[in-house]
């Protein structure tokens, strides 16, 4: 049995919602990491662009596998993204006693980096 819009977990998602969500989540993870780089090297740019291409290529791949696998990949990517966001929090750093120098407003910094990079 399935849930929501996919009635059968053993067949591919006919609406492509899961594959597209997977691709977008993976691209979001790549962009969050790329916004951390101030002056990336040529190698870092090549690797980042390769991962972007792979994230987009995952959409048609995820559209051909059973919905259960695409759902697993999407859930895994979403949990990974959530971990990345939560671990930016100064409160979490303080609670876990991490000795890293971080900004007091990491989410605002991330948003401003995103705006300056993509909304010029």
N, CA, C and O atoms as a printed pandas DataFrame, in Angstrom:
     atom_number atom_name residue_name chain_id  residue_number  x_coord  y_coord  z_coord
0              1         N          UNK        A               1    0.803   -1.183    0.000
1              2        CA          UNK        A               1    0.000    0.000    0.000
2              3         C          UNK        A               1    0.848    1.249    0.000
3              4         O          UNK        A               1    2.022    1.231    0.368
4              5         N          UNK        A               2    0.248    2.299   -0.408
5              6        CA          UNK        A               2    0.929    3.574   -0.460
6              7         C          UNK        A               2    0.284    4.582    0.465
7              8         O          UNK        A               2   -0.538    4.239    1.314
8              9         N          UNK        A               3    0.658    5.781    0.290
9             10        CA          UNK        A               3    0.106    6.877    1.090
10            11         C          UNK        A               3    0.055    8.129    0.218
11            12         O          UNK        A               3    0.744    8.235   -0.796
12            13         N          UNK        A               4   -0.775    9.061    0.640
13            14        CA          UNK        A               4   -0.895   10.341   -0.053
14            15         C          UNK        A               4   -1.170   10.141   -1.536
15            16         O          UNK        A               4   -2.193    9.550   -1.880
16            17         N          UNK        A               5   -0.306   10.604   -2.427
17            18        CA          UNK        A               5   -0.586   10.563   -3.858
18            19         C          UNK        A               5   -0.018    9.321   -4.543
19            20         O          UNK        A               5   -0.298    9.104   -5.722
20            21         N          UNK        A               6    0.777    8.492   -3.840
21            22        CA          UNK        A               6    1.318    7.292   -4.486
22            23         C          UNK        A               6    0.619    6.059   -3.911
23            24         O          UNK        A               6    0.852    5.689   -2.760
24            25         N          UNK        A               7   -0.230    5.432   -4.706
25            26        CA          UNK        A               7   -1.049    4.318   -4.210
26            27         C          UNK        A               7   -0.281    3.012   -4.030
27            28         O          UNK        A               7   -0.709    2.144   -3.269
28            29         N          UNK        A               8    0.852    2.864   -4.723
29            30        CA          UNK        A               8    1.593    1.616   -4.685
30            31         C          UNK        A               8    3.074    1.920   -4.517
31            32         O          UNK        A               8    3.678    2.555   -5.382
32            33         N          UNK        A               9    3.664    1.473   -3.412
33            34        CA          UNK        A               9    5.079    1.742   -3.152
34            35         C          UNK        A               9    6.017    0.899   -4.012
35            36         O          UNK        A               9    7.222    1.149   -4.042
36            37         N          UNK        A              10    5.479   -0.092   -4.706
37            38        CA          UNK        A              10    6.326   -0.934   -5.545
38            39         C          UNK        A              10    6.417   -0.432   -6.984
39            40         O          UNK        A              10    7.184   -0.977   -7.778
40            41         N          UNK        A              11    5.658    0.581   -7.327
41            42        CA          UNK        A              11    5.710    1.139   -8.678
42            43         C          UNK        A              11    6.240    2.577   -8.611
43            44         O          UNK        A              11    6.139    3.228   -7.571
44            45         N          UNK        A              12    6.803    3.069   -9.717
45            46        CA          UNK        A              12    7.314    4.449   -9.733
46            47         C          UNK        A              12    6.195    5.465   -9.484
47            48         O          UNK        A              12    5.027    5.212   -9.776
48            49         N          UNK        A              13    6.579    6.605   -8.943
49            50        CA          UNK        A              13    5.628    7.685   -8.667
50            51         C          UNK        A              13    5.120    8.259   -9.991
51            52         O          UNK        A              13    5.894    8.860  -10.735
52            53         N          UNK        A              14    3.839    8.083  -10.294
53            54        CA          UNK        A              14    3.332    8.564  -11.584
54            55         C          UNK        A              14    3.253   10.084  -11.680
55            56         O          UNK        A              14    3.212   10.624  -12.786
56            57         N          UNK        A              15    3.231   10.779  -10.562
57            58        CA          UNK        A              15    3.116   12.237  -10.588
58            59         C          UNK        A              15    4.468   12.945  -10.594
59            60         O          UNK        A              15    4.527   14.153  -10.822
60            61         N          UNK        A              16    5.537   12.225  -10.352
61            62        CA          UNK        A              16    6.905   12.750  -10.285
62            63         C          UNK        A              16    7.114   13.697   -9.109
63            64         O          UNK        A              16    8.112   14.417   -9.080
64            65         N          UNK        A              17    6.213   13.716   -8.151
65            66        CA          UNK        A              17    6.375   14.604   -6.993
66            67         C          UNK        A              17    7.574   14.193   -6.157
67            68         O          UNK        A              17    8.383   15.044   -5.790
68            69         N          UNK        A              18    7.707   12.915   -5.850
69            70        CA          UNK        A              18    8.851   12.453   -5.056
70            71         C          UNK        A              18   10.181   12.702   -5.758
71            72         O          UNK        A              18   11.098   13.226   -5.126
72            73         N          UNK        A              19   10.330   12.350   -7.041
73            74        CA          UNK        A              19   11.612   12.628   -7.697
74            75         C          UNK        A              19   11.970   14.111   -7.736
75            76         O          UNK        A              19   13.131   14.474   -7.545
76            77         N          UNK        A              20   10.996   14.956   -7.979
77            78        CA          UNK        A              20   11.282   16.396   -8.031
78            79         C          UNK        A              20   11.632   16.920   -6.639
79            80         O          UNK        A              20   12.551   17.727   -6.499
80            81         N          UNK        A              21   10.918   16.475   -5.620
81            82        CA          UNK        A              21   11.254   16.880   -4.245
82            83         C          UNK        A              21   12.652   16.416   -3.871
83            84         O          UNK        A              21   13.390   17.145   -3.209
84            85         N          UNK        A              22   13.024   15.212   -4.287
85            86        CA          UNK        A              22   14.364   14.701   -4.022
86            87         C          UNK        A              22   15.420   15.574   -4.693
87            88         O          UNK        A              22   16.400   15.966   -4.061
88            89         N          UNK        A              23   15.219   15.874   -5.965
89            90        CA          UNK        A              23   16.180   16.712   -6.689
90            91         C          UNK        A              23   16.305   18.102   -6.084
91            92         O          UNK        A              23   17.412   18.621   -5.941
92            93         N          UNK        A              24   15.183   18.703   -5.732
93            94        CA          UNK        A              24   15.219   20.048   -5.147
94            95         C          UNK        A              24   15.876   20.054   -3.771
95            96         O          UNK        A              24   16.609   20.984   -3.433
96            97         N          UNK        A              25   15.615   19.022   -2.982
97            98        CA          UNK        A              25   16.235   18.944   -1.655
98            99         C          UNK        A              25   17.740   18.784   -1.787
99           100         O          UNK        A              25   18.497   19.430   -1.063
100          101         N          UNK        A              26   18.182   17.934   -2.698
101          102        CA          UNK        A              26   19.616   17.767   -2.900
102          103         C          UNK        A              26   20.264   19.047   -3.419
103          104         O          UNK        A              26   21.372   19.394   -3.009
104          105         N          UNK        A              27   19.579   19.746   -4.315
105          106        CA          UNK        A              27   20.116   21.033   -4.787
106          107         C          UNK        A              27   20.183   22.056   -3.653
107          108         O          UNK        A              27   21.122   22.849   -3.585
108          109         N          UNK        A              28   19.204   22.037   -2.778
109          110        CA          UNK        A              28   19.201   22.946   -1.632
110          111         C          UNK        A              28   20.389   22.671   -0.714
111          112         O          UNK        A              28   21.027   23.602   -0.221
112          113         N          UNK        A              29   20.682   21.408   -0.488
113          114        CA          UNK        A              29   21.840   21.044    0.328
114          115         C          UNK        A              29   23.126   21.548   -0.318
115          116         O          UNK        A              29   23.985   22.108    0.364
116          117         N          UNK        A              30   23.262   21.355   -1.617
117          118        CA          UNK        A              30   24.462   21.810   -2.325
118          119         C          UNK        A              30   24.594   23.319   -2.240
119          120         O          UNK        A              30   25.689   23.837   -2.022
120          121         N          UNK        A              31   23.483   24.030   -2.409
121          122        CA          UNK        A              31   23.540   25.488   -2.367
122          123         C          UNK        A              31   23.895   25.996   -0.968
123          124         O          UNK        A              31   24.641   26.967   -0.842
124          125         N          UNK        A              32   23.384   25.366    0.066
125          126        CA          UNK        A              32   23.717   25.792    1.432
126          127         C          UNK        A              32   25.214   25.633    1.666
127          128         O          UNK        A              32   25.850   26.508    2.254
128          129         N          UNK        A              33   25.775   24.521    1.207
129          130        CA          UNK        A              33   27.214   24.328    1.368
130          131         C          UNK        A              33   28.018   25.285    0.499
131          132         O          UNK        A              33   29.068   25.771    0.920
132          133         N          UNK        A              34   27.535   25.561   -0.711
133          134        CA          UNK        A              34   28.286   26.460   -1.588
134          135         C          UNK        A              34   28.261   27.898   -1.079
135          136         O          UNK        A              34   29.182   28.667   -1.355
136          137         N          UNK        A              35   27.214   28.270   -0.339
137          138        CA          UNK        A              35   27.154   29.627    0.209
138          139         C          UNK        A              35   28.159   29.832    1.345
139          140         O          UNK        A              35   28.467   30.969    1.701
140          141         N          UNK        A              36   28.665   28.749    1.908
141          142        CA          UNK        A              36   29.657   28.857    2.980
142          143         C          UNK        A              36   31.030   29.231    2.437
143          144         O          UNK        A              36   31.845   29.803    3.160
144          145         N          UNK        A              37   31.289   28.921    1.201
145          146        CA          UNK        A              37   32.597   29.165    0.589
146          147         C          UNK        A              37   32.713   30.635    0.198
147          148         O          UNK        A              37   31.877   31.167   -0.533
148          149         N          UNK        A              38   33.767   31.281    0.701
149          150        CA          UNK        A              38   33.970   32.688    0.365
150          151         C          UNK        A              38   34.686   32.806   -0.972
151          152         O          UNK        A              38   34.193   33.472   -1.882
152          153         N          UNK        A              39   35.826   32.176   -1.096
153          154        CA          UNK        A              39   36.588   32.177   -2.345
154          155         C          UNK        A              39   36.900   30.735   -2.723
155          156         O          UNK        A              39   37.994   30.245   -2.441
156          157         N          UNK        A              40   35.959   30.054   -3.355
157          158        CA          UNK        A              40   36.204   28.649   -3.680
158          159         C          UNK        A              40   37.285   28.500   -4.744
159          160         O          UNK        A              40   37.414   29.332   -5.642
160          161         N          UNK        A              41   38.053   27.433   -4.624
161          162        CA          UNK        A              41   39.072   27.141   -5.631
162          163         C          UNK        A              41   38.404   26.617   -6.890
163          164         O          UNK        A              41   37.206   26.333   -6.898
164          165         N          UNK        A              42   39.179   26.491   -7.941
165          166        CA          UNK        A              42   38.637   25.970   -9.202
166          167         C          UNK        A              42   38.138   24.547   -8.996
167          168         O          UNK        A              42   37.079   24.180   -9.505
168          169         N          UNK        A              43   38.893   23.746   -8.256
169          170        CA          UNK        A              43   38.496   22.369   -7.985
170          171         C          UNK        A              43   37.177   22.321   -7.215
171          172         O          UNK        A              43   36.312   21.503   -7.525
172          173         N          UNK        A              44   37.016   23.184   -6.221
173          174        CA          UNK        A              44   35.778   23.224   -5.446
174          175         C          UNK        A              44   34.593   23.607   -6.331
175          176         O          UNK        A              44   33.499   23.067   -6.167
176          177         N          UNK        A              45   34.798   24.524   -7.258
177          178        CA          UNK        A              45   33.731   24.909   -8.180
178          179         C          UNK        A              45   33.337   23.756   -9.087
179          180         O          UNK        A              45   32.153   23.533   -9.342
180          181         N          UNK        A              46   34.339   23.017   -9.578
181          182        CA          UNK        A              46   34.064   21.871  -10.452
182          183         C          UNK        A              46   33.288   20.802   -9.692
183          184         O          UNK        A              46   32.317   20.253  -10.212
184          185         N          UNK        A              47   33.709   20.505   -8.471
185          186        CA          UNK        A              47   33.030   19.487   -7.665
186          187         C          UNK        A              47   31.606   19.934   -7.346
187          188         O          UNK        A              47   30.673   19.139   -7.453
188          189         N          UNK        A              48   31.430   21.183   -6.959
189          190        CA          UNK        A              48   30.091   21.698   -6.647
190          191         C          UNK        A              48   29.176   21.615   -7.858
191          192         O          UNK        A              48   28.026   21.195   -7.735
192          193         N          UNK        A              49   29.667   22.009   -9.023
193          194        CA          UNK        A              49   28.846   21.942  -10.234
194          195         C          UNK        A              49   28.543   20.498  -10.621
195          196         O          UNK        A              49   27.458   20.208  -11.125
196          197         N          UNK        A              50   29.490   19.594  -10.390
197          198        CA          UNK        A              50   29.248   18.177  -10.675
198          199         C          UNK        A              50   28.154   17.628   -9.773
199          200         O          UNK        A              50   27.309   16.855  -10.224
200          201         N          UNK        A              51   28.161   18.013   -8.518
201          202        CA          UNK        A              51   27.131   17.551   -7.591
202          203         C          UNK        A              51   25.784   18.162   -7.959
203          204         O          UNK        A              51   24.752   17.507   -7.809
204          205         N          UNK        A              52   25.773   19.389   -8.431
205          206        CA          UNK        A              52   24.527   19.998   -8.910
206          207         C          UNK        A              52   23.948   19.200  -10.078
207          208         O          UNK        A              52   22.751   18.916  -10.114
208          209         N          UNK        A              53   24.806   18.846  -11.025
209          210        CA          UNK        A              53   24.355   18.065  -12.180
210          211         C          UNK        A              53   23.832   16.709  -11.723
211          212         O          UNK        A              53   22.794   16.250  -12.200
212          213         N          UNK        A              54   24.542   16.072  -10.805
213          214        CA          UNK        A              54   24.099   14.774  -10.294
214          215         C          UNK        A              54   22.748   14.895   -9.595
215          216         O          UNK        A              54   21.909   14.003   -9.713
216          217         N          UNK        A              55   22.532   15.990   -8.867
217          218        CA          UNK        A              55   21.243   16.202   -8.190
218          219         C          UNK        A              55   20.107   16.303   -9.196
219          220         O          UNK        A              55   19.021   15.770   -8.968
220          221         N          UNK        A              56   20.353   16.979  -10.295
221          222        CA          UNK        A              56   19.330   17.094  -11.337
222          223         C          UNK        A              56   19.130   15.750  -12.037
223          224         O          UNK        A              56   18.002   15.393  -12.379
224          225         N          UNK        A              57   20.204   15.009  -12.249
225          226        CA          UNK        A              57   20.092   13.699  -12.884
226          227         C          UNK        A              57   19.372   12.680  -11.998
227          228         O          UNK        A              57   18.844   11.685  -12.496
228          229         N          UNK        A              58   19.353   12.923  -10.712
229          230        CA          UNK        A              58   18.653   12.016   -9.805
230          231         C          UNK        A              58   17.139   12.066  -10.012
231          232         O          UNK        A              58   16.439   11.122   -9.644
232          233         N          UNK        A              59   16.626   13.142  -10.590
233          234        CA          UNK        A              59   15.178   13.264  -10.797
234          235         C          UNK        A              59   14.664   12.175  -11.742
235          236         O          UNK        A              59   13.744   11.448  -11.368
236          237         N          UNK        A              60   15.222   12.031  -12.958
237          238        CA          UNK        A              60   14.707   10.949  -13.812
238          239         C          UNK        A              60   15.046    9.552  -13.283
239          240         O          UNK        A              60   14.300    8.601  -13.516
240          241         N          UNK        A              61   16.162    9.432  -12.577
241          242        CA          UNK        A              61   16.500    8.132  -11.996
242          243         C          UNK        A              61   15.463    7.762  -10.936
243          244         O          UNK        A              61   14.970    6.634  -10.908
244          245         N          UNK        A              62   15.135    8.719  -10.065
245          246        CA          UNK        A              62   14.153    8.463   -9.011
246          247         C          UNK        A              62   12.757    8.242   -9.582
247          248         O          UNK        A              62   11.910    7.629   -8.932
248          249         N          UNK        A              63   12.517    8.733  -10.781
249          250        CA          UNK        A              63   11.200    8.539  -11.405
250          251         C          UNK        A              63   11.033    7.131  -11.959
251          252         O          UNK        A              63    9.913    6.712  -12.254
252          253         N          UNK        A              64   12.133    6.396  -12.104
253          254        CA          UNK        A              64   12.043    5.050  -12.662
254          255         C          UNK        A              64   12.098    3.952  -11.614
255          256         O          UNK        A              64   11.780    2.801  -11.913
256          257         N          UNK        A              65   12.493    4.282  -10.398
257          258        CA          UNK        A              65   12.580    3.269   -9.340
258          259         C          UNK        A              65   11.255    3.218   -8.578
259          260         O          UNK        A              65   10.433    4.125   -8.711
260          261         N          UNK        A              66   11.037    2.168   -7.784
261          262        CA          UNK        A              66    9.807    2.124   -6.988
262          263         C          UNK        A              66    9.667    3.343   -6.071
263          264         O          UNK        A              66   10.663    3.908   -5.617
264          265         N          UNK        A              67    8.443    3.731   -5.812
265          266        CA          UNK        A              67    8.168    4.896   -4.969
266          267         C          UNK        A              67    8.780    4.757   -3.585
267          268         O          UNK        A              67    9.167    5.751   -2.970
268          269         N          UNK        A              68    8.869    3.528   -3.095
269          270        CA          UNK        A              68    9.452    3.324   -1.764
270          271         C          UNK        A              68   10.913    3.766   -1.741
271          272         O          UNK        A              68   11.361    4.350   -0.754
272          273         N          UNK        A              69   11.657    3.501   -2.802
273          274        CA          UNK        A              69   13.061    3.901   -2.854
274          275         C          UNK        A              69   13.183    5.416   -2.992
275          276         O          UNK        A              69   14.018    6.035   -2.333
276          277         N          UNK        A              70   12.358    6.008   -3.843
277          278        CA          UNK        A              70   12.380    7.463   -4.000
278          279         C          UNK        A              70   11.976    8.148   -2.695
279          280         O          UNK        A              70   12.546    9.175   -2.328
280          281         N          UNK        A              71   10.997    7.578   -1.997
281          282        CA          UNK        A              71   10.583    8.135   -0.707
282          283         C          UNK        A              71   11.702    8.032    0.312
283          284         O          UNK        A              71   11.917    8.964    1.087
284          285         N          UNK        A              72   12.415    6.922    0.324
285          286        CA          UNK        A              72   13.552    6.756    1.224
286          287         C          UNK        A              72   14.643    7.776    0.918
287          288         O          UNK        A              72   15.164    8.420    1.828
288          289         N          UNK        A              73   14.991    7.925   -0.359
289          290        CA          UNK        A              73   16.019    8.894   -0.738
290          291         C          UNK        A              73   15.617   10.309   -0.352
291          292         O          UNK        A              73   16.434   11.072    0.161
292          293         N          UNK        A              74   14.358   10.660   -0.599
293          294        CA          UNK        A              74   13.871   11.996   -0.262
294          295         C          UNK        A              74   13.901   12.222    1.248
295          296         O          UNK        A              74   14.341   13.272    1.716
296          297         N          UNK        A              75   13.434   11.239    1.999
297          298        CA          UNK        A              75   13.422   11.358    3.462
298          299         C          UNK        A              75   14.839   11.486    4.000
299          300         O          UNK        A              75   15.099   12.296    4.889
300          301         N          UNK        A              76   15.749   10.693    3.465
301          302        CA          UNK        A              76   17.146   10.747    3.890
302          303         C          UNK        A              76   17.754   12.124    3.598
303          304         O          UNK        A              76   18.459   12.682    4.439
304          305         N          UNK        A              77   17.486   12.661    2.427
305          306        CA          UNK        A              77   17.994   13.991    2.070
306          307         C          UNK        A              77   17.387   15.069    2.959
307          308         O          UNK        A              77   18.072   16.008    3.365
308          309         N          UNK        A              78   16.113   14.932    3.256
309          310        CA          UNK        A              78   15.439   15.904    4.117
310          311         C          UNK        A              78   15.996   15.878    5.536
311          312         O          UNK        A              78   16.176   16.928    6.153
312          313         N          UNK        A              79   16.268   14.692    6.052
313          314        CA          UNK        A              79   16.868   14.575    7.392
314          315         C          UNK        A              79   18.280   15.159    7.386
315          316         O          UNK        A              79   18.663   15.854    8.327
316          317         N          UNK        A              80   19.055   14.887    6.339
317          318        CA          UNK        A              80   20.395   15.459    6.236
318          319         C          UNK        A              80   20.368   16.974    6.183
319          320         O          UNK        A              80   21.171   17.639    6.838
320          321         N          UNK        A              81   19.440   17.524    5.399
321          322        CA          UNK        A              81   19.301   18.975    5.321
322          323         C          UNK        A              81   18.907   19.558    6.679
323          324         O          UNK        A              81   19.428   20.592    7.097
324          325         N          UNK        A              82   17.987   18.885    7.355
325          326        CA          UNK        A              82   17.560   19.345    8.682
326          327         C          UNK        A              82   18.727   19.344    9.663
327          328         O          UNK        A              82   18.877   20.277   10.452
328          329         N          UNK        A              83   19.547   18.308    9.618
329          330        CA          UNK        A              83   20.722   18.267   10.491
330          331         C          UNK        A              83   21.650   19.450   10.207
331          332         O          UNK        A              83   22.161   20.083   11.131
332          333         N          UNK        A              84   21.863   19.739    8.925
333          334        CA          UNK        A              84   22.725   20.866    8.568
334          335         C          UNK        A              84   22.180   22.181    9.107
335          336         O          UNK        A              84   22.944   23.021    9.584
336          337         N          UNK        A              85   20.886   22.361    9.035
337          338        CA          UNK        A              85   20.279   23.605    9.502
338          339         C          UNK        A              85   20.310   23.682   11.026
339          340         O          UNK        A              85   20.653   24.722   11.589
340          341         N          UNK        A              86   19.958   22.597   11.689
341          342        CA          UNK        A              86   19.933   22.592   13.159
342          343         C          UNK        A              86   21.336   22.803   13.728
343          344         O          UNK        A              86   21.505   23.508   14.722
344          345         N          UNK        A              87   22.334   22.196   13.101
345          346        CA          UNK        A              87   23.696   22.318   13.624
346          347         C          UNK        A              87   24.305   23.699   13.398
347          348         O          UNK        A              87   25.411   23.960   13.872
348          349         N          UNK        A              88   23.624   24.576   12.696
349          350        CA          UNK        A              88   24.074   25.969   12.559
350          351         C          UNK        A              88   23.649   26.829   13.751
351          352         O          UNK        A              88   24.170   27.928   13.939
352          353         N          UNK        A              89   22.728   26.345   14.534
353          354        CA          UNK        A              89   22.163   27.129   15.624
354          355         C          UNK        A              89   23.173   27.358   16.747
355          356         O          UNK        A              89   23.803   26.410   17.215
356          357         N          UNK        A              90   23.332   28.610   17.180
357          358        CA          UNK        A              90   24.215   28.886   18.318
358          359         C          UNK        A              90   23.753   28.181   19.596
359          360         O          UNK        A              90   24.581   27.777   20.413
360          361         N          UNK        A              91   22.450   28.032   19.770
361          362        CA          UNK        A              91   21.936   27.341   20.960
362          363         C          UNK        A              91   22.369   25.876   20.966
363          364         O          UNK        A              91   22.718   25.333   22.014
364          365         N          UNK        A              92   22.346   25.251   19.818
365          366        CA          UNK        A              92   22.789   23.853   19.716
366          367         C          UNK        A              92   24.285   23.759   19.975
367          368         O          UNK        A              92   24.746   22.834   20.644
368          369         N          UNK        A              93   25.044   24.713   19.447
369          370        CA          UNK        A              93   26.492   24.725   19.696
370          371         C          UNK        A              93   26.778   24.873   21.188
371          372         O          UNK        A              93   27.674   24.224   21.727
372          373         N          UNK        A              94   26.025   25.713   21.829
373          374        CA          UNK        A              94   26.211   25.922   23.265
374          375         C          UNK        A              94   25.810   24.673   24.048
375          376         O          UNK        A              94   26.512   24.264   24.972
376          377         N          UNK        A              95   24.681   24.071   23.678
377          378        CA          UNK        A              95   24.189   22.877   24.361
378          379         C          UNK        A              95   25.154   21.703   24.196
379          380         O          UNK        A              95   25.392   20.955   25.144
380          381         N          UNK        A              96   25.711   21.539   22.984
381          382        CA          UNK        A              96   26.634   20.439   22.722
382          383         C          UNK        A              96   28.078   20.766   23.091
383          384         O          UNK        A              96   28.970   19.926   22.968
384          385         N          UNK        A              97   28.296   22.012   23.550
385          386        CA          UNK        A              97   29.630   22.485   23.946
386          387         C          UNK        A              97   30.644   22.342   22.813
387          388         O          UNK        A              97   31.761   21.863   23.010
388          389         N          UNK        A              98   30.226   22.769   21.625
389          390        CA          UNK        A              98   31.117   22.754   20.478
390          391         C          UNK        A              98   32.006   23.988   20.511
391          392         O          UNK        A              98   31.529   25.089   20.786
392          393         N          UNK        A              99   33.276   23.815   20.235
393          394        CA          UNK        A              99   34.240   24.904   20.331
394          395         C          UNK        A              99   34.511   25.562   18.975
395          396         O          UNK        A              99   35.647   25.937   18.685
396          397         N          UNK        A             100   33.502   25.699   18.167
397          398        CA          UNK        A             100   33.682   26.333   16.870
398          399         C          UNK        A             100   33.251   27.789   16.941
399          400         O          UNK        A             100   32.314   28.144   17.656
400          401         N          UNK        A             101   33.951   28.618   16.189
401          402        CA          UNK        A             101   33.604   30.030   16.129
402          403         C          UNK        A             101   32.518   30.179   15.066
403          404         O          UNK        A             101   32.762   29.958   13.880
404          405         N          UNK        A             102   31.341   30.548   15.495
405          406        CA          UNK        A             102   30.211   30.703   14.588
406          407         C          UNK        A             102   29.593   32.070   14.784
407          408         O          UNK        A             102   29.809   32.739   15.795
408          409         N          UNK        A             103   28.827   32.462   13.802
409          410        CA          UNK        A             103   28.095   33.704   13.877
410          411         C          UNK        A             103   26.934   33.561   14.854
411          412         O          UNK        A             103   26.433   32.459   15.076
412          413         N          UNK        A             104   26.518   34.661   15.425
413          414        CA          UNK        A             104   25.359   34.647   16.321
414          415         C          UNK        A             104   24.049   34.657   15.546
415          416         O          UNK        A             104   22.983   34.406   16.110
416          417         N          UNK        A             105   24.132   34.946   14.260
417          418        CA          UNK        A             105   22.927   34.936   13.421
418          419         C          UNK        A             105   23.200   34.135   12.143
419          420         O          UNK        A             105   23.221   34.704   11.051
420          421         N          UNK        A             106   23.409   32.818   12.272
421          422        CA          UNK        A             106   23.793   32.031   11.091
422          423         C          UNK        A             106   22.707   31.946   10.027
423          424         O          UNK        A             106   23.013   31.884    8.836
424          425         N          UNK        A             107   21.456   31.942   10.437
425          426        CA          UNK        A             107   20.370   31.840    9.453
426          427         C          UNK        A             107   20.228   33.138    8.670
427          428         O          UNK        A             107   19.967   33.118    7.467
428          429         N          UNK        A             108   20.397   34.252    9.345
429          430        CA          UNK        A             108   20.354   35.548    8.661
430          431         C          UNK        A             108   21.537   35.671    7.709
431          432         O          UNK        A             108   21.395   36.190    6.602
432          433         N          UNK        A             109   22.711   35.190    8.141
433          434        CA          UNK        A             109   23.887   35.220    7.272
434          435         C          UNK        A             109   23.685   34.359    6.036
435          436         O          UNK        A             109   24.076   34.746    4.934
436          437         N          UNK        A             110   23.081   33.202    6.215
437          438        CA          UNK        A             110   22.808   32.305    5.097
438          439         C          UNK        A             110   21.823   32.945    4.119
439          440         O          UNK        A             110   22.004   32.865    2.904
440          441         N          UNK        A             111   20.786   33.576    4.655
441          442        CA          UNK        A             111   19.807   34.245    3.812
442          443         C          UNK        A             111   20.429   35.413    3.052
443          444         O          UNK        A             111   20.158   35.588    1.864
444          445         N          UNK        A             112   21.246   36.201    3.710
445          446        CA          UNK        A             112   21.873   37.340    3.028
446          447         C          UNK        A             112   22.863   36.860    1.964
447          448         O          UNK        A             112   22.979   37.485    0.910
448          449         N          UNK        A             113   23.575   35.765    2.221
449          450        CA          UNK        A             113   24.479   35.207    1.211
450          451         C          UNK        A             113   23.689   34.700    0.012
451          452         O          UNK        A             113   24.113   34.871   -1.131
452          453         N          UNK        A             114   22.543   34.078    0.270
453          454        CA          UNK        A             114   21.689   33.592   -0.811
454          455         C          UNK        A             114   21.169   34.757   -1.648
455          456         O          UNK        A             114   21.197   34.710   -2.878
456          457         N          UNK        A             115   20.694   35.800   -0.972
457          458        CA          UNK        A             115   20.158   36.966   -1.691
458          459         C          UNK        A             115   21.233   37.657   -2.509
459          460         O          UNK        A             115   20.996   38.029   -3.658
460          461         N          UNK        A             116   22.416   37.833   -1.929
461          462        CA          UNK        A             116   23.483   38.506   -2.659
462          463         C          UNK        A             116   23.985   37.680   -3.842
463          464         O          UNK        A             116   24.450   38.241   -4.834
464          465         N          UNK        A             117   23.897   36.345   -3.745
465          466        CA          UNK        A             117   24.378   35.507   -4.834
466          467         C          UNK        A             117   23.360   35.345   -5.954
467          468         O          UNK        A             117   23.728   35.333   -7.129
468          469         N          UNK        A             118   22.068   35.219   -5.599
469          470        CA          UNK        A             118   21.073   34.878   -6.602
470          471         C          UNK        A             118   20.076   35.986   -6.930
471          472         O          UNK        A             118   19.348   35.869   -7.916
472          473         N          UNK        A             119   20.018   37.039   -6.150
473          474        CA          UNK        A             119   19.030   38.094   -6.392
474          475         C          UNK        A             119   19.695   39.419   -6.718
475          476         O          UNK        A             119   19.239   40.466   -6.257
476          477         N          UNK        A             120   20.748   39.395   -7.491
477          478        CA          UNK        A             120   21.450   40.636   -7.840
478          479         C          UNK        A             120   20.732   41.357   -8.934
479          480         O          UNK        A             120   21.172   42.423   -9.364
